[in-house]
Amino acid sequence: MNLSKNGAVVPFSALALLALSFLSPLPTRAATPVRVSKAFERSQDLGRINSNKELNLTVVLALHNQAGFDKAVEALYEPGSPTFHKWFTAADFARYAPTEAEFETVKAELVNHGFKVVSTSKNRLSLRVHGTIGSAESAFQTEIHTLQYQNRTFDAPRTEPRLTGAAGALIRGVSGLDRHTTTPAYSIARNLKSGTLASKKVLTATPNFDPLSTITGTALSAPQEFSYLSYGGALPHAFYYGSGYDTNPNLVVSFTPQELESHYGLTNLIAQGYDGTGQTIALVEGYGYDAALDDANTAATIFGLPQLTLGTTFNTVYPEGPPVLENAADLTGWTEEIALDIQSAHSIAPGANILVVASAGQDNEDQIASLVYIFENGVANVASSSWENDYEFLAGPVEAEAFSAVLEYGAASGISYQFSSGDAGDEGLGPVGDLGIPSDSPYAVAVGGTTILNDVRTGGQQVAGWGNNATYIALGGPADPPFELGFLGGAGGGESIYFAKPSWQKKLPGTGRQSPDVSALADPYTGFAIVFTDAGTQYWQPGIGGTSLASPIFTSIWAIADQYAGWPLGMASIPVSTLKKGQITDVIPNTDLIWSDPHGNIYDSSGNTPYSADSLFTGLLYSQTQFPSAVWPFDSEDAAVLSFGTDSSLTVTQGWDNVTGYGEPNGLPFIQGVTGQTTGAPLVTRVP
């Protein structure tokens, strides 16, 4: 991969798909290998799929000297190594590639079972084929069934797939037999009483409408009393004292780009020119949508950011060709996702180029094609994927390995692939086996989530891990007793059941790969505002978040780090794991705001019952006992207490934790820590 010293990418075409390995000397999988999806144990089997249904597969060939390849990749990330940051070229990959005869053996076996070859990699590492379910079952000696888990339906092979004939020994993996739909990982704040989204507005509906007048970065009020009385003076009466959340009904808590730049310590760096100039941020999306650039520039105008220009600072590519349905993104929720990714990335690194890499579909195999396109064509050194394919307990190891193989090639090429860690906490399963694919890979950078709150005493900010619960304290009068609404959402994380803990996580608990690695803002109740177009109408949507927001934020900061270094730093998770105190903001259990947490008393016929913040969430807290919360008044008669930092069984602790990883980036100290440089590379002037 040829790269100029300033980090600008010169495309190359000789890279190929997949390899299935992990940072040496650790084993490929966790201690107890699982070769068949656990989904059959947990899901309803709806039966075999119609054999005439069509599908695409990416078939991965085994490398020669896999152990040597693993060690070579590891050496790229070892300071002091002769190959430190000397990223793989096409010739480097070729040394490990299968022979022509091996490649032809695999291709012939697939063609013999009715597959047609769609594309092949130049180094014979993989090939992509199109055929039917019947062809796949015949070729890989398995049955493919449709399964249902809660509201999810997906396909999975009933037994471990193995290609027939001599070709079977030449295969390392296959993607597309496990057919899961990748879904956007964004969340939107909702009014808990009405269930409506937070103040979505048509931009052109009101003359002189000022979107900035609808948002605030101040979530919490000073402590005050909240009283809820029954009609006619009857009991019960309820009195609570503490901070209020979003007490102005005309405002939605959402940060501006400038507020986020300040929070992450980037304001001075950006002012100096370290704003991502010369870097390209690739955003891996489903479908794409035509109004994305217009929406991004409308948001840029609102927020005072530079405009993006088609063909230079903004582009969209379709590795598989454009989608069949022009409005597919609107129908599937990808429009808001794409808008969020573009606009948040542009907010944090306003000088970077934005490249949307849009798939024609949203199956796992479609997204692998997009991930491959990035490293095979050398289009970017940083990439964000704000989606998850599915959770490990539903997806099989063959699928997990296929994704991880792509990501190892990216790591060898000097690319950092970021992925959202998920928005549903531990999925109710506890912290083992709930990781999303592909953020579970040791070669993915898993980005967890945080909440940003104002400190009403100091005027500064406090950060908590993202996790919201809510309890009603009034509904048409005092709720006696208060009743819990439950878990509203929180960052994903935990321990992999498929992948062993990589060497750079040796000090962390457990035996499997731990997630996430880092974190950024994700809480929609302290969220971000975007502009998006749906069915020809342009909307302003504040209160949007999820780890879909966290991933592009961190990716953009990593692009600035690459610019500062003057050279691609590669996969972010390894240098992040080596940072010292002060170079990254450790998110710890929040005690500074607990003094303002709501507490109170309910007076009824039985007497006086006191309630502390903890007692309002007794059935929801698991092990997280130190967290901020606030009264959210919907009107004079209805209110809930909203908690922050209460993320299912996942728990924020000092140091690394399974909600926020090692923490949030901390501006210049973070940049200097990961680059090892006290001064930045010479600035590059953007070419118009």
Secondary structure, 3 states (H helix, E strand, C coil): CCECCCCCECCCCCCCCCCCCCCCCCCCCCCCCCCCCCHHHHCEEEEECCCCCEEEEEEEECCCCHHHHHHHHHHCCCCCCCCCCCCCCHHHHHCCCCCHHHHHHHHHHHHHCCCEEEEECCCCCEEEEEEEHHHHHHHHCCCEEEEEECCEEEEEECCCCCCCCHHHHHEEEEECCCECECEECCEECECCCCCCECCCEECCCCCCCCHHHHEECCCECCCEEEEEECHHHCCCEEEEEECEECCCCCCEEEECHHHHHHHCCCHHHHHHCCCCCCCEEEEEEECCCCCHHHHHHHHHHHHCCCCCCECCCEEEECCCCCCCCCCHHHHHCHHHHHHHHHHHHHHHCCCCEEEEEEECCCEHHHHHHHHHHHHHHCCCCEEEECEECEECCCCCHHHHHHHHHHHHHHHHHCCEEEEECCCECCCCCCCECCCEECCCCCCCEEEEEEEEEECCCCCCEEEEECEEEEEEEEECCEEEEEEEEEEEEECCCEEEEEEECCHHHCCCCCCEEEECCEEEECCHHHEEEEEEEECCEEEEEEEEECHHHHHHHHHHHHHHHHHHHCCCCCCCHHHHHCCCECCEECCCCCCCCHHHCCEEEEEECCEEEEECCHHHHCCCCCCCCCCCEEEEECCCCEEEEEEECCCCCCCCCCCCECCCECCEECHHHHHHHHHCCCCCCCCCCCCC
